[in-house]
């Protein structure tokens, strides 16, 4: 997967008066790929992500964020045949600004390597309520 740079400029363009939810699609590496110079104990990608989550969750909660959903991806109903995800997490922040503040904080920057180390592939998709069409149900 390599180093992935967050596109925070796109998040900053979102409506600032609405909460933002971040959809995390996660596929773990079989073996975590720690960068040279890090002395972490070898482990699976899932275990490395658990280390990341244990450190990131308090940062999210401290700024008023909430984990709205955390679960396993159990069946692909409409997707490319080779696309698969292990887990899905949705985290809500009170505004896009708060998400950007957390993602750029020194505390978060110290731990984000664990996320990259853990994941073979991922998606992080910002979402806000409101459709461009009406649902009548």
C-alpha positions in Angstrom: 0.0 0.0 0.0 2.9 2.4 0.7 2.5 5.8 2.3 -0.9 7.3 1.8 -1.3 11.0 2.2 -4.6 12.3 3.6 -6.5 14.6 1.3 -7.4 17.0 4.1 -8.2 19.8 1.6 -11.2 17.8 0.4 -12.5 17.4 4.0 -12.0 21.1 4.6 -14.4 21.9 1.7 -17.2 20.1 3.5 -20.1 21.9 5.2 -18.6 23.1 8.5 -22.0 23.2 10.2 -22.7 19.5 9.9 -21.0 16.5 11.6 -18.7 14.4 9.3 -18.6 10.6 9.5 -15.5 8.8 8.3 -16.1 5.4 6.7 -13.1 3.2 7.1 -12.8 0.1 5.0 -10.0 -2.1 6.2 -8.0 -5.0 4.8 -5.2 -6.2 7.0 -1.8 -7.5 6.0 -1.0 -11.1 6.9 2.1 -9.8 8.7 2.5 -6.1 9.8 5.1 -4.3 7.7 6.9 -2.1 10.3 9.2 0.7 8.8 12.9 0.4 9.4 13.9 1.8 12.7 10.8 0.9 14.6 11.2 -1.5 17.4 7.7 -2.8 17.6 7.3 -6.5 18.2 6.4 -8.5 15.0 2.7 -9.2 14.7 -0.2 -9.6 12.2 -1.7 -6.7 10.5 -4.9 -7.1 12.6 -2.8 -7.0 15.8 -0.9 -3.9 14.6 -4.3 -2.2 13.8 -5.5 -3.1 17.3 -2.4 -1.4 18.7 -3.3 1.7 16.6 -6.9 1.6 17.7 -5.9 1.4 21.3 -4.0 4.7 20.9 -6.2 6.5 18.4 -9.6 5.8 20.1 -8.8 8.0 23.2 -7.7 10.8 20.8 -11.0 10.6 19.0 -13.0 10.5 22.2 -11.1 13.4 23.7 -12.2 15.7 20.9 -15.8 14.6 21.1 -15.7 12.0 18.4 -17.8 8.8 18.5 -17.5 5.4 17.0 -20.8 4.9 15.3 -20.2 1.4 13.9 -17.5 -1.2 14.1 -17.9 -4.6 12.5 -16.8 -7.2 10.1 -17.4 -7.1 6.4 -19.2 -10.4 5.9 -20.4 -10.5 2.3 -19.8 -8.5 -0.9 -23.2 -8.0 -2.5 -22.2 -5.5 -5.2 -18.5 -5.2 -5.8 -15.6 -6.4 -7.9 -15.0 -10.1 -7.4 -11.5 -9.6 -6.0 -12.4 -6.7 -3.6 -12.7 -7.8 0.0 -12.6 -6.0 3.3 -12.1 -7.4 6.7 -13.6 -4.7 8.9 -15.6 -1.5 8.6 -15.6 1.3 11.1 -17.6 4.5 11.0 -16.4 7.4 13.2 -18.4 10.6 13.7 -16.8 14.0 14.3 -18.7 17.1 15.2 -17.3 18.9 12.2 -14.7 18.5 9.4 -12.5 21.0 11.2 -12.4 18.7 14.3 -11.4 15.7 12.1 -8.6 17.7 10.5 -7.5 19.0 13.9 -7.2 15.4 15.2 -5.6 14.0 12.0 -2.9 16.7 12.0 -2.2 16.6 15.8 1.3 15.7 17.0 -0.2 12.9 19.1 -1.9 11.3 16.1 1.1 11.7 13.8 3.2 9.7 16.4 0.9 6.7 16.0 -0.4 6.8 12.4 2.4 4.6 11.2 0.7 1.7 13.0 -2.3 2.1 10.7 -0.2 2.1 7.6 1.9 -0.8 8.9 -1.3 -2.9 9.6 -3.2 -2.4 6.3 -2.8 -4.0 3.0 -5.4 -1.7 1.6 -8.0 0.7 3.0 -10.5 3.5 2.1 -11.3 6.5 4.2 -14.4 8.2 2.9 -15.9 11.3 4.4 -19.7 11.4 4.6 -22.2 14.0 5.6 -26.0 13.6 6.0 -28.2 14.8 3.1 -28.8 13.3 -0.3 -29.1 15.0 -3.6 -32.5 13.3 -4.1 -35.5 12.6 -1.8 -36.1 9.2 -0.1 -39.8 8.7 0.7 -39.7 5.7 3.1 
